[in-house]
Amino acid sequence: MGCWIDITDHPEYLHVVVSGSNTPETMRAYTREVTAACQQFKKMRVLVIVELTGPELSMLNVYQGVSDGSDNAAGLGMKVAYVDENPAHSSDNMMLAENIARSRGIACRTFREREMAKAWLLSDEDD
């Protein structure tokens, strides 16, 4: 099973839904697509909803995937609200991903609820 990425252009942000297998390859694919879409639509606010199935990624895989994706997006001024509602996926991995992105200059927060994520994304807060 691969992954499917649906990107919708809203007036103030991009709405991205990623579904498929929870793999390092999926993470690399959707981080590339999100960065490219932000540049294409000239919108740097993005709500990413992940609906991935399968075992949780290792912390090493999370670190490598987010590092690569963040390095490619560094300097663009992106603000990313990332939502993973799957309780089987570790909050520790979510916080690791958030910290890695932030350390590379990307305003990023992870959430379990879509409405909270959208409210933060549309706010003037970066932390």
N, C-alpha and C positions, 0 to 999 in steps of 0.2 A: 504494500500500500504506500503510495506517495503522499503528496500533500496538495491541497487546493487552497488558493489564495484569492479572496474576493475583496476588491478595493472599490469603495464608493466615495466619491467626491462630495462632501458636504460644504456648505458655504464657509464654515470656520475651521474645518479640519477634515482629515481623511479617516475613513472608517474601514478598518481592515479585519477580516475574519480569516483565520487560518485553521484548516481542519486537515486531518490525516494522521499519520504516524508520528509519534513523539521520538524523533531521531535527531542526531547532530546535523544530518543532511537537510532535514526539514528546517531546523533553526537557521542554518546558513542561507537556505533558499528564501525564507520569508524576510530575513533581515536585509538581504540584497534588494528584494522586491519593494520593501517599504521605503528604503532610502531612494531608490530610483523613482518611485511614485511621488515622493515628496518633492523631488527635483522637477519631475515632469509637470505636476500640478501647481508647483510653486506654493506649496502649503507645508509648513514645518510642524504643525500640530497633528498628531496621529493617535488614534485610539485603536489599539491592537487587541483583538479578542482571539485567544488561542483555544481551540477545541480539539486538542490532540489526544490520541489514545495510545496506550501502550505503557511500558514501564517508564518510570522516572529516569531522567538523564543523570549521570554522575556529575558531581560538582566540577570535575575536570572538564567534562564536555560542555557544561554551562559556561565555565570560565572561557574556554577557547572560542565557543560560538559567539558569546556576547562581546568578547574582546575584538574578534575579527569584524563583527557587524558595527561595533562602536567606532573602531578605527576608520572604517569606510565612511561613517556619518559625521565624524569629528569636524567641527567648524561650520556645519550647516545651520546651526541654531535650532535644532529639532527639540521638540517637547513631546515625549512619548508616554502615554498612559497604557500600561500593559495589564490585561485582565486574564487570569487563569482561574476559572471557577471550579476546576476539578480538585476536590479535597484530597485526592490521592497524590497530587503533586505537591512537593514539599514547599512550605513557606520559606525555609532556609535557602532553597535554590532561587526562589523569587527575589529574596533580599540580596543574595549574591549577585544576581543579574542586575538588579537596580544599582548596587554599589559600583559594579564594574562600569556600567554606562555613565554614571555620574562622575566617576574618577576620570573619564575621558571627555568631560564637558557637555554631556547630553543630559538635559533636564528629563529625568525619567522617574516614574513611580510605578510600583506594582500593586495590583488590587485583586480582590476576590469578587467584587461587585461592580457591575458595569456603570451604574448611575454615579457611584462615588468617583470612579475613574473619569467619567465624562465631566463631572463638576470640577475636578481638579484640572483637567486638561483645558477647560475653557476659562479658568481663573487666571489671575495674574501671578499666582504663586509658582515658584519653580522648585520648591522643596516640600 
